[in-house]
Amino acid sequence: MERKNIVTSKGNPLTLVGPALKVGDKAPDFVALDKDMTPVGLKDFAGKIKVFSVTPSLDTPVCNLQATRFNEEAGKLPADIIIINLSMDLPFAISRFCSAGGIDKIRTLSDHRDASFGNAYGVLIKELRLLARSIFVVDKNNTIRYMEIVPDITSHPDYTKTLEAVKALTK
């Protein structure tokens, strides 16, 4: 399934591949790779509130800031909340990025092998084979409670609304 007119890059239209998920939908399963090449899926975060912070590439300034910001926020959250950054970066590059930037409180996953997350969550950019900048907050029962697909992939997500959605699930 292809969707147009959802995201752009610096004003240039892009095509998203995958379903148009919405709040209230069950979070789809996926398989991505951890920094050590271990396959990881939704079941690996069972019993936790999950924040999927999706970035095109950690090697770009906005993605770097997004991962850094969520890494800082993760240190303030209870243990039953996990923030997971997904990108199409290779696991080796993700490992270097995390080591160099002190990123140690969020999980970082690579969707490069199968684009499983991108296809399942409808954020794979057809023209670039990158993931569209987006946020998915998923509750402990794997229901999507908040989501944002950033209209231009070079812009930041709404950090405040994301964190408010997370806090609402802890009450």
C-alpha positions as CSV (number, residue, x, y, z in Angstrom):
1,M,0.0,0.0,0.0
2,E,1.4,3.4,-1.0
3,R,0.3,6.7,0.4
4,K,1.2,10.1,-1.0
5,N,0.9,13.7,0.4
6,I,1.7,12.6,4.0
7,V,5.4,13.7,4.2
8,T,7.9,15.8,2.4
9,S,11.6,16.4,2.5
10,K,12.3,20.1,2.4
11,G,8.9,20.5,0.6
12,N,9.5,17.7,-1.9
13,P,6.7,15.1,-1.8
14,L,7.5,11.6,-0.8
15,T,5.6,8.3,-0.8
16,L,5.0,6.2,2.3
17,V,4.7,2.4,2.1
18,G,2.5,0.5,4.5
19,P,-0.8,0.9,6.3
20,A,-2.2,4.2,7.7
21,L,-2.2,3.3,11.4
22,K,-4.2,5.4,13.8
23,V,-4.6,5.8,17.5
24,G,-6.5,2.9,18.9
25,D,-5.0,0.3,16.5
26,K,-3.1,-2.6,17.8
27,A,0.7,-2.1,17.3
28,P,1.9,-4.4,14.6
29,D,4.8,-6.8,15.3
30,F,8.1,-6.2,13.5
31,V,11.6,-7.5,13.5
32,A,14.6,-5.1,13.6
33,L,18.2,-5.6,14.6
34,D,19.9,-4.5,17.8
35,K,23.4,-3.0,17.8
36,D,24.8,-6.5,18.1
37,M,22.7,-7.8,15.2
38,T,20.2,-9.6,17.5
39,P,16.7,-9.7,16.0
40,V,14.2,-7.7,18.2
41,G,10.5,-7.5,18.0
42,L,7.4,-6.1,19.8
43,K,7.3,-9.1,22.1
44,D,10.7,-8.2,23.5
45,F,9.1,-5.1,25.1
46,A,6.1,-6.9,26.7
47,G,4.7,-5.3,29.8
48,K,6.2,-1.9,29.0
49,I,4.9,1.4,27.7
50,K,6.8,1.8,24.4
51,V,7.9,5.0,22.7
52,F,9.0,4.3,19.2
53,S,11.1,7.3,18.1
54,V,11.6,6.9,14.4
55,T,14.4,8.7,12.5
56,P,15.6,8.7,8.9
57,S,19.3,8.5,9.9
58,L,21.2,9.2,13.1
59,D,23.9,10.8,10.9
60,T,21.8,13.9,10.4
61,P,21.5,16.9,12.8
62,V,17.7,16.6,13.5
63,C,17.9,12.8,14.0
64,N,20.9,13.2,16.3
65,L,19.1,15.8,18.4
66,Q,15.9,13.7,18.5
67,A,17.9,10.7,19.8
68,T,19.8,12.8,22.3
69,R,16.6,14.5,23.6
70,F,14.9,11.2,24.1
71,N,18.0,9.7,25.7
72,E,17.9,12.6,28.2
73,E,14.2,12.1,28.8
74,A,14.5,8.3,29.2
75,G,16.7,8.8,32.3
76,K,13.7,10.5,34.0
77,L,11.1,7.9,33.3
78,P,10.0,4.9,35.3
79,A,11.5,1.4,34.5
80,D,8.3,0.3,32.8
81,I,8.7,2.8,30.0
82,I,11.1,2.2,27.2
83,I,12.1,4.6,24.4
84,I,13.3,2.8,21.2
85,N,14.9,4.7,18.3
86,L,14.4,3.0,14.9
87,S,16.3,4.0,11.8
88,M,17.6,2.4,8.6
89,D,21.2,2.9,9.8
90,L,23.4,-0.1,9.9
91,P,23.8,-1.6,13.4
92,F,27.5,-0.8,13.3
93,A,26.8,2.9,12.6
94,I,24.2,2.9,15.4
95,S,26.8,1.5,17.8
96,R,29.3,4.1,16.9
97,F,26.8,6.9,17.2
98,C,25.7,5.7,20.6
99,S,29.2,5.4,21.9
100,A,30.3,8.8,20.6
101,G,27.2,10.6,21.8
102,G,26.8,8.8,25.2
103,I,23.4,7.4,24.1
104,D,22.8,4.8,26.7
105,K,19.3,5.1,28.1
106,I,17.3,4.4,24.9
107,R,17.3,1.2,22.8
108,T,18.4,1.7,19.3
109,L,17.3,-0.6,16.5
110,S,18.1,-0.9,12.8
111,D,15.4,-1.6,10.3
112,H,17.8,-1.8,7.4
113,R,17.6,-5.5,6.7
114,D,13.9,-6.1,6.0
115,A,12.3,-2.6,6.6
116,S,9.9,-4.6,8.8
117,F,9.0,-1.8,11.1
118,G,8.7,0.7,8.3
119,N,6.4,-1.5,6.3
120,A,4.3,-2.6,9.4
121,Y,3.9,1.0,10.7
122,G,3.5,2.7,7.3
123,V,6.5,4.9,7.6
124,L,8.9,3.5,4.9
125,I,9.8,6.2,2.4
126,K,9.6,4.5,-1.0
127,E,11.9,7.0,-2.8
128,L,14.7,7.0,-0.2
129,R,14.3,3.6,1.6
130,L,14.5,5.5,4.9
131,L,12.0,5.8,7.7
132,A,9.8,8.9,8.0
133,R,10.3,10.8,11.2
134,S,7.5,9.7,13.4
135,I,6.5,8.8,17.0
136,F,4.4,6.0,18.2
137,V,3.4,5.7,21.9
138,V,2.2,2.2,22.6
139,D,0.7,1.1,25.9
140,K,1.4,-2.1,27.8
141,N,-1.4,-3.9,25.9
142,N,0.2,-3.0,22.6
143,T,-2.4,-0.4,21.6
144,I,-1.3,2.8,19.9
145,R,-2.2,5.6,22.2
146,Y,-0.4,8.5,20.4
147,M,1.3,8.9,17.1
148,E,2.8,11.6,15.0
149,I,4.1,11.4,11.5
150,V,6.1,14.6,11.1
151,P,5.0,16.4,7.9
152,D,8.5,17.3,6.7
153,I,11.2,14.7,7.6
154,T,13.7,17.5,8.2
155,S,11.6,18.9,11.1
156,H,11.4,17.8,14.8
157,P,8.6,15.8,16.3
158,D,6.5,17.4,19.0
159,Y,8.5,16.3,22.1
160,T,6.0,17.9,24.5
161,K,3.0,16.1,23.2
162,T,4.9,12.8,23.1
163,L,5.9,13.1,26.7
164,E,2.4,14.2,27.8
165,A,1.0,11.0,26.1
166,V,3.5,8.9,28.0
167,K,2.7,10.5,31.3
168,A,-1.1,10.1,30.7
169,L,-0.5,6.3,30.5
170,T,1.2,6.2,33.9
171,K,-1.7,7.6,35.8
